Every structure is written in structure tokens, then in C-alpha cells.
Amino acid sequence: MTTIKSKLRLRCLAILLAFAPIPSLAALQYAALADMSLEQLADIVVTSVSRRQERLADAAASIFVISHEDIRRSGATSLPEALRLAPNLQVARIDSHQYAITARGFNSSTANKLLVLIDGRTVYTPLFSGVFWDAQQVMLEDVERIEVISGPGGTLWGANAVNGVINVITRSAQDTQGTLVVAGAGNRKRGAAARTGGKLGENGHYRVYGQGFDRAHSERAGGIAVRDAGRTGQVGFRADFGEQVDRFTLQGDAYRGRIEQVPAEKEISGVNLLARWDRRLANGSALHVQTYYDHTERDHPGTFSEKLDIFDIEFNHALQPALGHKLILGAGYRYARDRVGNSAVLAFLPAERNLEKGNIFIQDEIALRPDLDLTLGLKAESNPYTGFEYLPNLRLAWRPNHNSLLWGALSRAVRAPARIDREFFVPGSPPYQIAGGPNFRSELANVFEIGYRAQPTSSVSYSVTAFHHDFSRLRSVEPSPIGEMLENRIGGTMTGIETWGSYRVTDAWRLSAGLVAMNQRLRRDPGSADLRGLPALANDPKRTWMLRSMFDITPRHEFDLTVRHVGDLPNPAVPAYTAVDAQLGWRPDPDVEISLSVQNLFDSEHAEFGSLAARSEFERSIFLKLLWRL
């Protein structure tokens, strides 16, 4: 019976992919699928690769851009769901609110090798150098683009940008004028959002917004409910002043959420305020100054609580000191006050910690020839545990023509110690079950990449990157007289290829696809008696792939289909799965959008992460959404 059902699902999928997108003769006359052609997509300006505006086609890195239009047509209702659109990311859902997200391996619920920024604000926690994804909320309708770099970005972005960088960039207040109302409901979630914007004086604009979501509990195999339902809400504002030469931005957010867990609900809350000033000078030079304050609170009854205050300031100066040179230099400082409420289950000692980090960096892009650029960069970054770490970077980029780029890179990346590595304790005998290592050092990665990006015709574009990461001093768990202790006695390699491309079949129909294949080899160092660090470091599929069809049936009707395949996970074992998501959209009026999204269309449920006894299974979900511009 299972085989028959599987064959039936495959046949249904084949029928949808083969026939649903075929346009009628009338549909061929309608406007393009998205706002931009492939040529315009290649000219998208990105900033995450060099901290300077450059064409996507000229960026010498493995970078994928999730556009505003991609998000709108995906049916995503949260930032992690939107990140599934990037083929160079691994996104695994753990429960109703939690995700494991990484690039190029080492995924876990506490993944620590991916740097995430929202409008320039770093959102990681110093507890484990990772991200609490249940607290990262943005109004997706206001996101301009998400730049996703797979590969190290330490020279410009610092420690912890080991395997990648996610940079979420929201639209300027000038681009979000008027009033927008969004409401949606389905069998697993419901929510609403509203935003309004206007002018401030002659050259200023503002927007304010509020949103809230209610997510139902997930279920384990057999329909057993998991206590993870929750409610979250967020409000915020943004104000932009000035013109292209001189711009100032002030923005902030506040959020609160209550999420069920055993033995009692956990609570999350926070508030942040960011100010940014950009000024263009003569001869292509530019100044950038940014500062922010971020306060977060988290209470997990029976486990731990945390109050964290972060103050951050950065400065960089882009200039062209001589013909053929594009120089950028900068510095930054971050102060964090972290206060943890310990429990009988786990503890961070000392409970209160003041952490300071500073950095200086310089990077020069040298035009060796009109079609050949050499980039040299170095960052020196201090941390309270190991002092200064040095992050060099070398890149070579060759443009055979305007529509293609061949590039290679050598980089050194560092994952600096977090509080969990030095100050984490689990009570037990003797006298601890596990303890942070007082001599825990930074994890290191030497990375080689080579990539090619091209648009051979007006309807086809693609990117291919091969990579090899050589890791050393990864976290291990070694026996000691006081119990198990965290040390740095695991090494290994990660080798793979990542590729994606897009094909515009007609003006109304675009296909895209992506594939990542990796081979991870980890080993204990000589003399290591590692007890459980090796299997805990990562749980990654060897292969993932994605297919996406975006089709305009008429100027007012659109149909989108996404097929995602994730290979099996080794430890703990999770079976491979293929998920099909679909969205049908209708615009009865230029200011009104109605969409129906279905996730996990052909599979009643599947698991994505975790052990068999504790993991959630995610079932088919339906979401109906109304968007109205007033």
C-alpha cells in the first residue's frame, strides 16, 4: 500500500509540474512573472560581500539573493520559512517555533558557525554564538531582500562568520508609504499585521508597524501533542532622512512572546534601537557609522533565564587612494552584559558576565587588469577569552565578459569561544557531569573556494561553487577528574559543491533549481578520548535540492510550486523527505491580494530534526492570507 501511495504522489507531482504552468495564448501577452528580468536580477546591488555596493554579477562569493518578490510568492509567514528559499542554506524545523539553520554543515539546535544580521544588527547570543530563531521576527512585507553568503566572511564581518552570513535588509521608509493591512489564518497558524508610513519634513519619511502570530502545537508520530504552541507580537518603526549623498536612519523594534513548554510557559521579550549615518564623499569615497542597543530577556522555567544588554558601534571608510584601488577600512566595538538565572539542571558560572569585543579591518580590491581583480583583506578581532584573532582573506576575480565571473578565494575563519565553551556546567558527580573548559580555544577553518557565475543567454543564469573547509580545534568532550570537560580535540574537512540557476521559459513563467552536495569527514585528534563531542557537532544531509516554478496564469492570478528534498540525517537518524509547497494568488484589485498556501502538499507528515522519541512531525498545513493597501 505504501508503494502504491508513493507512486500516486509522484504521478500527481509530475502532472502538476508538467501541465499546471503551461500558459494560454492570452497569458503569453501578460506582464512578466516578477518585477525584474534576469538581466536586472544580475544587476541587483548587494553589499554583504565587500561592504560596498556592487552588482550581484560581480560579487566574488557564493551569494544567493532572496528578493521581496520571492518572499511574497512563497507563502512564508516567518523569517526561517523565508530562508528556505536559499538553496545554499540548511533549514530544519525542530518544533512549532524553533529551527536549526546553517550553511555548509554543522547544523544543530545550537548551530554556531553562521552570522545573522537584520539591518546591520547582529542577532546572535553570546551564550553559544548562535541564534534563538523563535525571537527573530520581521514584517516580511517590508523586507527588500535577504543576502545569503555561504562560505567564510570573517575579514569583513568577524568571528563566527565561519560557514556563512545572512543579511536581512528591510526597505527604506520612503518605499513603504501608505497603509498596509495583512491578515491570515490556517489549520496550524493565524496572524495579522499592519503598517503605515508618511513624510517627515522635506526629505524625511517614516513607517510604524505591528504584527502578531499564534502558532498551534506540533505533534509527534502517532498524533501525540507537543507543548510548544505560542503567541508572539512585535511593534516597530523606521525613519529615514536625507538624499543619496547624506542619509540618516533611525529604527527600532520591541517584541514579546509566550511559548508553551514543560513545566511552564517560556517567555521571550526584547527591544532594540539602531542609528545609522551614511555619507558619500568626493572621488567615490564614503563614510558609514552605525550604533545600536539591543536588550533581550528569556525565561525557560526549570532550565535557565537570561537578561542580555548589547551596545555596539562600528565605523568604516571606503575610499580610492590610487588608480585601480578600492580600499575599505574600519573598526568596531561591542559591549555585552549577560546575566543568567541558573537552575538545578544547568548553570553558567559566573552567572553575570561583562563581555567586550573590538576589531579593526582593512581590505583592498586591486584592479590588476580591467577584467581581473585581486582582493586582499585582514581583520584583527579581540575577544575576552583568547585575545586577538586574525582573519585574512584573499580573492581573485576574472570577468571574461560582462555576464560571467570566475572567482577563487582563500580564507581563514574563526569561531571564538562562547560562554557555553568556558562557563557552562551541568551538576552531577564528580562534581560535574560536564564542565566548560578553562583552556578552550577558538575553532579554526582554512577554506578554499572556486566559483563561476554566468548568464549565457537572456533567459538562463546559473552559479556553481566548489568548496573545501579544513577544520581544526573543533569542540570535543573529554574525560577529566571533575567530569566531562569541553576541549578542542576534533578536526576534519567539509568538501562539496553548491549550484543554482534560473530559466525564464516565457515572460509569465520562470523555473529555478538548486543543489548542494557535501561530504563531511570528522576525526578525533591523537590522544583524544572524546566521549560525545563528535556525534554532537553536526547532523547534516549529504544532499539537498530544490525546484521552483513561478507562473503568472493571468495578470491577476499566479501559481507557484516549490519542491524541496532533504537527504537523511545520520545522528540522530532522520529519514530523507521531499516536501511540496504550493501557492495560488489572486489580485481582484491592484491594492488587494488574496493567496492560498499549502505546505507539505503530498505528504501527511514528516520529521526534520531530532531524536525519534522527542522530535516533532510536521503535517500538511493550509494558510489563507489577505493583503490590503489602503
Residue pairs with C-beta under 8 A, 6 or more apart in sequence:
9 602
9 603
12 602
13 563
13 580
13 602
16 561
16 582
17 547
17 549
17 561
17 563
20 549
20 551
20 559
20 561
21 505
21 509
21 549
21 551
21 559
21 561
23 506
23 508
23 509
23 551
23 552
23 553
26 554
27 508
27 552
27 553
27 554
28 506
28 507
28 508
30 507
30 508
30 552
30 554
30 555
31 507
31 508
31 552
31 555
32 507
32 508
32 552
33 504
33 507
33 508
33 509
33 510
33 550
33 551
33 552
33 558
34 67
34 69
34 510
34 550
35 69
36 44
36 67
36 69
37 458
37 504
38 455
38 458
38 459
38 460
38 461
38 502
38 504
39 455
39 458
41 56
41 65
41 67
41 461
41 502
42 55
42 56
42 57
42 403
42 455
42 461
43 55
43 56
43 57
44 55
44 56
44 65
44 67
44 145
45 53
45 54
45 55
45 56
46 53
46 54
46 55
46 56
46 59
46 63
46 65
46 147
47 53
47 54
47 147
47 167
47 169
48 63
48 147
48 149
48 153
48 165
48 167
49 59
49 60
49 61
49 63
49 149
49 153
50 59
50 156
50 328
50 363
50 365
50 375
51 156
51 288
51 316
51 318
51 328
51 330
51 363
52 286
52 318
52 326
52 328
56 63
56 65
57 402
57 403
57 405
57 453
57 455
58 397
58 399
58 405
60 373
60 375
60 395
60 396
60 397
60 405
60 407
60 409
60 451
61 149
61 151
61 153
61 395
61 407
61 409
61 449
61 451
62 88
62 149
62 150
62 151
62 449
62 451
62 463
62 465
62 467
62 498
63 147
63 148
63 149
63 150
64 86
64 87
64 88
64 148
64 150
64 463
64 500
64 514
65 145
65 146
65 147
65 148
66 82
66 83
66 85
66 86
66 145
66 146
66 148
67 145
68 143
68 144
68 145
68 171
70 85
71 82
71 85
71 140
71 143
71 146
72 140
72 141
73 550
73 558
73 560
73 583
73 585
74 81
74 82
74 84
74 85
74 560
74 562
74 581
74 583
75 81
75 560
75 581
75 583
75 595
75 597
75 599
75 623
75 625
76 82
76 84
76 85
76 140
77 140
77 184
77 189
77 191
77 213
77 623
78 137
78 140
78 213
79 133
79 136
79 137
79 138
79 140
79 168
80 91
80 93
80 99
80 101
80 133
80 136
82 140
82 143
82 146
83 89
83 91
83 101
83 146
83 148
83 166
84 91
84 564
85 548
86 146
86 148
87 498
87 500
87 513
87 514
87 515
87 516
87 544
87 545
87 546
88 103
88 104
88 148
88 150
88 164
88 498
88 500
88 514
88 516
89 101
89 102
89 103
89 148
89 150
89 164
89 166
90 100
90 101
90 102
90 103
90 105
90 107
90 516
90 540
90 541
90 544
90 566
91 99
91 100
91 101
92 99
92 100
92 101
92 107
92 566
92 608
92 609
93 99
93 608
93 609
93 616
93 618
94 100
94 109
94 608
94 609
94 610
94 615
94 616
95 218
95 226
95 228
95 616
96 215
96 216
96 217
96 218
96 226
96 228
96 229
96 230
96 259
96 616
97 133
97 134
97 215
97 228
97 230
97 232
97 259
98 109
98 133
98 134
98 228
99 133
100 107
100 108
100 109
100 111
100 609
101 107
101 111
101 114
101 131
101 133
102 108
102 111
102 113
102 114
102 163
102 164
102 540
103 113
103 114
103 148
103 149
103 150
103 151
103 163
103 164
104 150
104 151
104 163
104 164
104 467
104 469
104 494
104 496
104 498
104 518
105 163
105 494
105 518
105 520
105 538
105 540
106 112
106 113
106 163
106 537
106 538
106 540
107 538
107 539
107 540
107 609
108 536
108 537
108 538
108 539
109 609
110 128
110 130
110 420
111 130
111 131
112 128
112 129
112 130
112 160
112 415
112 418
113 160
113 162
113 163
113 164
113 415
114 130
114 131
114 160
114 161
114 162
114 163
114 164
114 165
114 166
115 122
115 124
115 153
115 157
115 158
115 160
115 161
115 164
115 165
115 166
116 122
116 123
116 124
116 131
116 136
116 165
116 166
116 168
117 123
117 157
117 165
117 166
117 167
117 168
118 136
118 138
118 168
118 170
119 168
119 169
119 170
119 251
119 274
120 274
120 276
120 290
120 292
121 272
121 274
121 292
121 294
121 312
122 312
123 131
123 135
123 136
123 294
124 130
124 131
124 160
125 131
125 132
125 296
125 306
125 308
126 308
126 336
126 338
126 353
126 355
126 418
126 419
127 306
127 338
127 340
127 348
127 418
127 419
127 420
128 418
128 419
128 420
129 160
129 415
129 416
129 418
132 268
132 298
134 230
134 232
134 257
134 259
134 268
135 255
135 257
135 268
135 270
135 296
135 298
137 211
137 232
137 234
137 253
137 255
138 168
138 170
139 170
139 193
139 195
139 209
139 211
139 234
139 236
141 180
141 182
141 193
141 195
141 627
142 170
142 171
142 176
142 195
142 207
142 209
143 168
143 169
143 170
143 171
144 169
144 170
144 171
144 172
144 175
145 169
146 166
146 167
146 168
146 169
147 165
147 166
147 167
147 169
148 164
148 165
148 166
148 167
149 164
149 165
149 166
149 167
150 163
150 164
150 465
150 467
150 498
151 163
151 164
151 409
151 411
151 447
151 449
151 465
151 467
152 161
152 162
152 163
152 393
152 411
152 412
152 413
152 445
152 447
153 161
153 164
153 165
154 161
154 162
154 379
154 391
154 393
154 411
154 412
154 413
154 414
155 361
155 363
155 377
155 378
155 379
155 391
155 392
155 393
155 411
156 361
156 363
156 377
156 379
157 165
158 332
158 357
158 359
158 379
158 381
158 391
159 381
159 383
159 389
159 391
159 414
159 415
159 416
159 442
160 415
160 416
161 413
162 413
162 414
162 415
162 443
162 445
163 413
163 445
163 469
170 238
172 205
172 238
172 240
172 249
173 197
173 205
173 206
173 207
173 238
173 239
173 240
174 205
174 240
176 195
176 197
176 207
176 238
177 197
177 198
177 199
177 205
177 207
178 196
178 197
178 629
178 630
179 194
179 195
179 196
179 197
179 629
179 630
180 193
180 194
180 195
180 196
180 627
180 628
180 629
180 630
181 192
181 193
181 194
181 627
181 628
181 630
182 192
182 193
182 194
182 211
182 625
182 626
182 627
182 628
183 191
183 192
183 193
183 625
183 626
184 190
184 191
184 192
184 623
184 624
184 625
184 626
185 191
185 623
185 624
186 597
186 621
186 622
186 623
186 624
187 216
187 621
187 622
188 215
188 216
188 619
188 621
188 623
189 213
189 214
189 215
189 216
189 621
189 623
190 213
190 214
191 211
191 212
191 213
191 214
192 211
192 212
193 209
193 210
193 211
193 212
194 209
194 210
194 211
195 207
195 208
195 209
195 210
196 207
196 208
196 209
197 205
197 206
197 207
197 208
198 205
198 206
199 205
199 206
200 206
200 239
200 241
201 241
203 241
203 242
203 243
204 239
204 240
204 241
204 242
205 239
205 240
206 237
206 238
206 239
206 240
207 237
207 238
208 235
208 236
208 237
209 235
209 236
209 237
210 233
210 234
210 235
210 236
211 233
211 234
211 235
212 231
212 232
212 233
212 234
213 231
213 232
213 233
214 229
214 230
214 231
215 229
215 230
215 231
216 229
217 225
217 226
217 227
217 228
217 229
217 260
218 226
218 228
218 616
218 617
218 618
219 225
219 226
219 605
219 616
219 617
219 619
220 226
220 614
220 615
220 616
220 617
221 605
221 607
221 612
221 617
226 616
227 260
227 261
227 262
228 259
228 260
228 261
228 616
229 259
229 260
230 257
230 258
230 259
230 260
230 265
231 257
231 258
231 259
232 255
232 256
232 257
232 258
232 259
232 268
233 255
233 256
233 257
234 253
234 254
234 255
234 256
235 253
235 254
235 255
236 251
236 252
236 253
236 254
237 251
237 252
238 249
238 250
238 251
239 249
239 250
239 251
240 247
240 248
240 249
241 247
241 248
241 249
242 248
244 280
245 279
245 280
246 278
246 279
246 280
247 277
247 278
247 279
248 275
248 276
248 277
248 278
249 274
249 275
249 276
249 277
250 273
250 274
250 275
250 276
251 273
251 274
252 271
252 272
252 273
252 274
253 270
253 271
253 272
254 269
254 270
254 271
254 272
255 268
255 269
255 270
255 271
256 267
256 268
256 269
257 267
257 268
257 269
258 265
258 266
258 267
259 265
259 266
259 267
259 268
260 266
261 300
261 301
262 302
263 301
263 302
264 301
264 302
265 301
266 298
266 299
266 300
266 301
267 297
267 298
267 299
268 296
268 297
268 298
268 299
269 296
269 297
270 294
270 295
270 296
270 297
271 294
271 295
272 292
272 293
272 294
272 295
273 292
273 293
274 290
274 291
274 292
275 290
275 291
275 292
276 288
276 289
276 290
277 287
277 288
277 289
277 290
278 286
278 287
278 288
279 286
279 287
280 286
281 287
281 319
283 319
283 320
284 318
284 319
284 320
284 326
285 317
285 318
285 319
285 320
286 317
286 318
286 319
287 315
287 316
287 317
288 314
288 315
288 316
288 317
288 318
288 330
289 313
289 314
289 315
290 313
290 314
291 311
291 312
291 313
291 314
292 310
292 311
292 312
293 309
293 310
293 311
293 312
294 308
294 309
294 310
294 312
295 307
295 308
295 309
295 310
296 306
296 307
296 308
297 305
297 306
297 307
297 308
298 305
298 306
299 305
299 341
302 343
302 345
303 343
303 345
303 346
304 340
304 341
304 342
304 343
304 345
304 346
304 347
304 348
305 340
305 341
306 338
306 339
306 340
306 341
307 338
307 339
308 336
308 337
308 338
308 339
309 336
309 337
310 334
310 335
310 336
311 334
311 335
311 336
312 332
312 333
312 334
312 335
313 332
313 333
313 334
314 330
314 331
314 332
314 333
315 330
315 331
315 332
316 328
316 329
316 330
316 331
317 328
317 329
317 330
318 326
318 327
318 328
319 327
319 328
320 326
320 327
321 327
324 366
324 367
324 368
325 364
325 365
325 366
325 367
326 364
326 365
326 367
327 362
327 363
327 364
327 365
328 362
328 363
328 364
329 360
329 361
329 362
329 363
330 360
330 361
331 358
331 359
331 360
331 361
332 357
332 358
332 359
333 356
333 357
333 358
333 359
334 356
334 357
334 358
335 354
335 355
335 356
336 354
336 355
336 356
336 357
337 352
337 353
337 354
337 355
338 352
338 353
338 354
338 355
338 419
339 351
339 352
340 347
340 348
340 351
340 352
341 351
342 348
342 349
342 351
344 427
345 426
345 427
346 424
346 425
346 426
346 427
347 424
347 425
347 426
347 427
348 419
348 420
348 423
348 424
348 425
349 423
349 425
350 423
353 419
353 423
355 383
355 384
356 382
356 384
357 381
357 382
357 383
357 384
358 381
358 382
359 379
359 380
359 381
359 382
360 379
360 380
361 377
361 378
361 379
361 380
361 391
362 377
362 378
363 375
363 376
363 377
363 378
363 393
364 375
364 376
364 377
365 373
365 374
365 375
366 373
366 374
366 375
366 376
367 373
368 374
371 398
371 399
371 400
372 396
372 397
372 398
372 399
373 395
373 396
373 397
374 394
374 395
374 396
375 393
375 394
375 395
375 396
375 397
376 393
376 394
377 392
377 393
377 394
378 390
378 391
378 392
378 393
379 390
379 391
380 388
380 389
380 390
380 391
381 388
381 389
381 391
381 414
381 416
382 388
382 389
383 389
383 416
383 417
383 442
385 416
385 417
385 421
385 422
385 440
385 442
386 416
386 417
386 441
386 442
389 414
389 416
389 442
390 412
391 411
391 412
391 413
391 414
392 411
392 412
393 409
393 410
393 411
393 412
394 409
394 410
394 411
395 407
395 408
395 409
395 410
396 407
396 408
396 409
397 405
397 406
397 407
398 405
398 406
398 407
399 405
399 406
400 406
403 454
403 455
403 456
404 452
404 453
404 454
404 455
404 456
405 451
405 452
405 453
405 454
406 451
406 452
407 449
407 450
407 451
407 452
407 453
408 448
408 449
408 450
408 451
409 447
409 448
409 449
409 450
410 446
410 447
410 448
411 446
411 447
411 449
412 444
412 445
412 446
412 447
413 444
413 445
413 446
413 447
414 442
414 443
414 444
414 445
415 442
415 443
415 444
415 445
416 442
417 440
417 441
417 442
419 436
420 436
420 486
421 436
421 437
421 440
421 475
421 486
422 436
422 437
422 438
422 440
422 486
423 436
424 434
424 435
424 436
424 486
425 432
425 434
425 435
425 436
426 432
426 433
426 434
426 435
427 433
428 434
428 483
429 483
430 481
430 482
430 483
431 482
431 483
432 482
432 483
432 484
433 483
433 484
434 477
434 483
434 484
434 485
434 486
435 480
435 482
435 483
435 484
435 485
435 486
436 485
436 486
437 485
437 486
437 487
437 488
439 487
440 475
440 486
440 487
440 488
441 473
441 488
442 473
443 471
443 472
443 473
443 474
443 475
443 488
444 471
444 472
444 473
445 469
445 470
445 471
445 472
446 469
446 470
447 467
447 468
447 469
447 470
448 467
448 468
449 465
449 466
449 467
449 468
450 465
450 466
450 467
451 463
451 464
451 465
451 466
452 463
452 464
452 465
453 461
453 462
453 463
453 464
454 461
454 462
454 463
455 461
455 462
458 504
459 503
459 504
459 505
460 501
460 502
460 503
460 504
461 501
461 502
462 499
462 500
462 501
462 502
463 499
463 500
463 501
464 497
464 498
464 499
465 497
465 498
465 499
466 496
466 497
467 494
467 495
467 496
467 497
467 498
468 493
468 494
468 495
469 493
469 494
469 495
470 493
471 490
471 491
471 492
471 493
471 494
471 522
472 491
473 488
473 489
473 490
473 491
474 488
474 490
474 491
474 492
474 522
474 533
474 537
475 486
475 487
475 488
475 490
475 533
475 537
476 486
476 487
476 488
476 489
476 490
476 524
476 525
476 528
476 530
476 533
476 534
477 484
477 485
477 486
477 487
477 530
477 531
477 532
477 533
477 536
478 484
478 485
478 486
478 487
478 489
478 528
478 529
478 530
478 531
478 533
479 485
479 529
479 531
484 531
484 532
486 533
489 524
489 525
489 527
489 528
489 530
489 533
490 522
490 523
490 524
490 525
490 528
490 530
490 533
490 534
490 537
491 522
491 523
491 525
492 520
492 521
492 522
492 523
493 520
493 521
494 518
494 519
494 520
494 521
495 518
495 519
496 516
496 517
496 518
496 519
497 515
497 516
497 517
498 514
498 515
498 516
498 517
499 514
499 515
499 516
500 512
500 513
500 514
500 515
500 546
501 512
501 513
501 514
502 510
502 511
502 512
503 510
503 511
503 512
504 510
505 511
508 551
508 552
508 553
509 549
509 550
509 551
509 552
510 549
510 550
510 551
511 547
511 548
511 549
511 550
512 546
512 547
512 548
512 550
513 545
513 546
513 547
513 548
514 545
514 546
515 543
515 544
515 545
515 546
516 543
516 544
516 545
517 542
517 543
518 540
518 542
518 543
519 542
520 538
520 540
522 534
522 537
522 538
524 530
524 534
535 571
539 569
539 570
539 571
539 572
539 574
539 609
540 569
540 570
541 566
541 567
541 568
541 569
541 576
542 567
543 565
543 567
544 564
544 565
544 566
544 567
545 564
545 565
546 562
546 563
546 564
546 565
547 562
547 563
548 560
548 561
548 562
548 563
549 559
549 560
549 561
549 562
550 558
550 560
551 558
551 559
551 560
552 558
553 559
555 587
556 586
556 587
556 588
557 584
557 585
557 586
557 587
558 583
558 584
558 585
559 582
559 583
559 584
559 585
560 582
560 583
560 585
561 580
561 581
561 582
562 580
562 581
562 582
563 578
563 579
563 580
564 578
564 579
564 580
564 581
565 576
565 577
565 578
565 579
566 576
566 577
566 578
566 579
566 608
567 576
568 574
568 575
568 576
569 609
572 610
572 611
572 612
572 615
573 612
574 607
574 608
574 609
574 610
574 615
575 606
575 607
577 603
577 606
577 607
577 608
578 603
579 599
579 600
579 601
579 603
579 606
580 600
580 601
580 602
580 603
581 597
581 598
581 599
581 600
581 601
582 597
582 598
582 601
583 595
583 596
583 597
583 598
584 595
584 596
585 593
585 594
585 595
585 596
586 593
586 594
586 595
587 593
587 594
588 594
591 628
591 629
591 630
592 626
592 627
592 628
592 629
593 625
593 626
593 627
593 628
594 624
594 625
594 626
594 627
595 624
595 625
595 627
596 622
596 623
596 624
596 625
597 622
597 623
597 624
597 625
598 620
598 621
598 622
598 623
599 620
599 621
599 622
599 623
600 606
600 618
600 619
600 620
600 621
601 620
603 620
604 619
604 620
605 617
605 618
605 619
605 620
606 617
606 618
607 615
607 616
607 617
607 618
608 615
608 618
609 615
610 616
